[in-house]
Amino acid sequence: MPSKRLARVNPCSMCMPMGCVLVFRGVESCMTLFHGSQGCSTYMRLYLAHHFREPVDIASSALSEKGAVYGGAANLKQGLRNVILGYRPKAIGIATTCLAETIGDDVPQIISEFQEEEPLARDVTFIPVSTPSYAASHEVGYRVALKSLVQTMVRKSKPSGRINILVGSIVSPEDVRYLKKLLDCWGFDYILLPDISETFDAPLNEHLPRIPAGGTPLDDIRDLASSKATVTIGGLVQEPGAGYFLEKEFEIPHRPLPLPIGLDLCDRLAASLEELTGDPMPEYYERERGRLLDTMVDAHKVVAEARTAVFGDTEMVLGIARLMTELGMRPQIIATGAINRAFAEAALQMVPSSRIITGADFSEIAEEIMARDIELMVGPFTGRQTARKTKIPLLRVGLPNHDRFGASHQLLLGYEGSMRLVECMANSLIESKERGYA
């Protein structure tokens, strides 16, 4: 249910431009530029570098007081020129921040003028996206950036027979690697977008490239409209995005699926792939499913009836809550910083007795936790203050995670990721009890 707070002091979400960086970083040779003040790009670079433990370059048009009064066209054009000269990208994702949106800069028009004026722009694809922080959360920024990317680049050509796999929710590089391994093992041709498996988790290299290698090839993005179907993984409760656009404009069948966390939701992904390809689940993943079941049986005596609170991004929270119910746990609080009615309805149907909060503030989550005798918190590290105050263990999952290592390698998706999550929740409860006995 919507938060009753008149103001959010410590929101359970981040701002829209944060999400768009994750999309553009998953595209081959793509650089991100924020049209706004210098501080916005600095904040995002710092936040993402702390989470992924990787350098994250984000350019800025560096709007100042003069640009706020007279318009930011000159700043944006100079910023684009500097990015092209310094990075030689094949694509530039241009996201607006609060300042540029407030003064009303017409970014598509400025880009059009720049392309006419600047010979350097001829071989570069520009992807503008409107992402004012005051409008919505980082999840919405991710969704609108993905949709804008597809709308800008896709072109219809002869049928390819491939399947589009859109990652519709924020996940880790390890999650994307897992999905690619699953799809490769299944043996069909696909296009996965965005692909952050290498760009946010690159091997140590003596010579750091200006733009990290990897990402979805630009030609594959242009070819999305030639595929036979689209599956959005993590698109169950999102507003119409890239998959719906491809269905509406190019009549490509679209299947929005939840993030595959837990037995039921993993089975839904497997069933959809079986139907689309006509091939059964590979034997390797059949065995993996069996290991998940075995782990759930083993951990049941520890986790059953445990009272939990889960918070964070909508799709991730729903997947974890579903896994908790499969284990016999009792989710008492299901919260997200996004304002999303479909999330609230899905969570209420899943766990009718829980307190469901959308547009959540951490002070509100803390009050609910203290009132409900919670034994385990699951969510981003931003819940750490509540965990310290209440002495309730916090299992850190999702974005952001600044005070522990391994966020890039945290696997939540699939039978394997679900198995790891079950083990982590069981161990957190055991360790909590042991500390109480000491």
Secondary structure as GFF3:
##gff-version 3
##sequence-region A 1 438
A	DSSP	alpha_helix	16	24	.	.	.	ID=ss1
A	DSSP	beta_strand	30	35	.	.	.	ID=ss2
A	DSSP	alpha_helix	38	52	.	.	.	ID=ss3
A	DSSP	beta_strand	59	60	.	.	.	ID=ss4
A	DSSP	alpha_helix	65	70	.	.	.	ID=ss5
A	DSSP	alpha_helix	73	87	.	.	.	ID=ss6
A	DSSP	beta_strand	91	96	.	.	.	ID=ss7
A	DSSP	alpha_helix	98	103	.	.	.	ID=ss8
A	DSSP	alpha_helix	107	117	.	.	.	ID=ss9
A	DSSP	three_ten_helix	119	123	.	.	.	ID=ss10
A	DSSP	beta_strand	125	129	.	.	.	ID=ss11
A	DSSP	alpha_helix	138	153	.	.	.	ID=ss12
A	DSSP	beta_strand	163	167	.	.	.	ID=ss13
A	DSSP	alpha_helix	173	186	.	.	.	ID=ss14
A	DSSP	beta_strand	190	193	.	.	.	ID=ss15
A	DSSP	alpha_helix	218	222	.	.	.	ID=ss16
A	DSSP	three_ten_helix	224	226	.	.	.	ID=ss17
A	DSSP	beta_strand	229	233	.	.	.	ID=ss18
A	DSSP	alpha_helix	242	250	.	.	.	ID=ss19
A	DSSP	beta_strand	254	257	.	.	.	ID=ss20
A	DSSP	alpha_helix	263	277	.	.	.	ID=ss21
A	DSSP	alpha_helix	283	303	.	.	.	ID=ss22
A	DSSP	beta_strand	307	311	.	.	.	ID=ss23
A	DSSP	alpha_helix	314	326	.	.	.	ID=ss24
A	DSSP	beta_strand	330	335	.	.	.	ID=ss25
A	DSSP	alpha_helix	341	350	.	.	.	ID=ss26
A	DSSP	beta_strand	355	357	.	.	.	ID=ss27
A	DSSP	alpha_helix	362	371	.	.	.	ID=ss28
A	DSSP	beta_strand	376	379	.	.	.	ID=ss29
A	DSSP	three_ten_helix	381	383	.	.	.	ID=ss30
A	DSSP	alpha_helix	384	390	.	.	.	ID=ss31
A	DSSP	beta_strand	394	396	.	.	.	ID=ss32
A	DSSP	three_ten_helix	407	409	.	.	.	ID=ss33
A	DSSP	alpha_helix	414	437	.	.	.	ID=ss34
###
